[in-house]
Amino acid sequence: IDEIRKNGYILTPGRYVGMEEIEDDGEPFEEKMERLTTELAKLFKESRELEEEIRKNLEGIGYGW
């Protein structure tokens, strides 16, 4: 409370907590984004394939749409 009073009752979090240090993995940003977006595209493709398989299975037991 004393610290808040000392800061004029300003409750901006940055005044009271530190910032977490960002961990640098050494991978350049552009390379990382390329790798991650490629992986995401693969996961989206897999998701679509699985969705289609689920739809076919549901249709096979009379619950298709």
Secondary structure, 3 states (H helix, E strand, C coil): CHHHHHCCCCCCHHHCCCCCCCCCCCCCHHHHHHHHHHHHHHHHHHHHHHHHHHHHHHHHCCCCC
